[in-house]
Amino acid sequence: MTEPHDVPDLAGLVEAVREFLATDVADATTGRVHFHARVAVNVLAMVERELRLGPDQAVAHAARLADFGVADDATLAAAIRSGALDGRWDAVKALVAASVADKLAVANPAYAAPADPSEG
C-alpha cells in the first residue's frame, strides 16, 4: 500500500519527540519537570508500541472473538454473563489471557515477561 505521507512517518515523529524528551529535556531538568518528562517518554513509548503492534493485535483479537461468534468485547462479556459460554471456560480463559498479554505488550512489556524461576 502506498502511504499518503512522506518521511518521517507517524512512528518516526513519535520516536523523535520521545528521544528529545528522554535526552534533552529529562537530562537537563530536575524535580517536577524531570518527572513529567519521564512520564511523557513512557507514554510515547506506549504509542510507539501500539503503532507497531496494534494492527496485528486487532486482527488477532477479531479472529479470537469470531471463534466465539461475537463481534466485540461487550458482546463477549454479555455471552459470559448469560452463561452461553459456560461449556467453553478453557477457551474463554485463553481468549482473555491473550487479550491481556496484547495489552501488556503495549502498556508495559516488562509486566508481560515470564517470571524468572530463580526468583522466589
Secondary structure as UniProt FT lines:
FT   HELIX           10..20
FT   HELIX           21..25
FT   HELIX           26..28
FT   HELIX           31..67
FT   TURN            68..69
FT   HELIX           73..82
FT   TURN            83..85
FT   HELIX           86..88
FT   HELIX           89..107
FT   HELIX           109..112
FT   TURN            117..118
//
